[in-house]
Amino acid sequence: PAQATLDMPELLVNLRPDTPSRFMKIGVTLALAPKDRGRVEQAMPHLVNAQQEFLRNLDQHDLRGSAGLLRLREELRRRFNLILGPDTVSDVLLRSLLTQ
């Protein structure tokens, strides 16, 4: 099946206060079926909110190594699909990720 991609707005979020890194800038692209694109665009404010809520509870240790990034991507996909319906988002791709 053909895949479409949809860029989410880049986010700059505060990480948990007890972590050495204070900020994360992240850009995410969603992989989805072309037929779902309009529905996902309409739900974007809810997706951004869910992403912010999740990211604000992370610290630097949650992002360590490739396993940490895989967990980040999978958890975002799980949360987005709770909003959109099962398997609407087939993958979450990281366009950019910067912690500071």
Secondary structure, DSSP 8 states (H G I E B T S, - for coil): ---EEEE---EEEE--TTSS--EEEEEEEEEE-GGGHHHHHHTHHHHHHHHHHHHTT--GGGG-HHHHHHHHHHHHHHHHHHHH-TTSEEEEEEEEEEE-
